[in-house]
């Protein structure tokens, strides 16, 4: 399988960087820990796809309550840079982060007699097997193990955000390995080329 994955490794990486990424993927899922993060881009005044941000407004229907929550950026890096010229205002898309232990407590409260099944599900989440969730172990400025909820997207106009504040509130930037896993995960969650539905054409 890795020989197939190697075809899709980022071409902008050096040969040594590609070899390191390949080695990390070879150890998956036993190395889902702080190697998902990198501190090498901390000084960059940019927001990257996959960054964790300490606070952005979030709401979901049917409630219209707005809360500031920890989030993970889903938008492509170049699409959300404020200095890019556009004919129409761009938005930054993100999803909320929840604490892994809070998710466990929620499940146990709802189904107290299903402890074994819940623990099995939680272990599956940690192995990145749940398509709608991206597991994030504690690391850098993310104090607790967390989960990005990919099926709960929100957006905010880029031109009404202060990017200096977002950079200051950055919790983490993904490493090459973490970013590759993130892209793989969102590609599965949002694009199912083989959904086995014959859609046909208009008459």
Buried (B, 14 or more C-beta within 10 A) or exposed (E): EEEEBEEEBEEEBEEEEBEBBBEBBEEBEEBBEBBBBBEEEEEEEBBBBBBBBBBBEBEBEEEEEEEEBBBBBBBEBEBBEBEEEEEEEBBBBBBBBBBBEEBBEEBBEEEEEEEEEBEEBBEEBBEBEBBBBBBBBBBBBBEBBBBBBBEBBBEBEBEEBEBEEBBEBBBBBBBBBBBBBBBBBBEEBEEEEEEEEEEEEEE
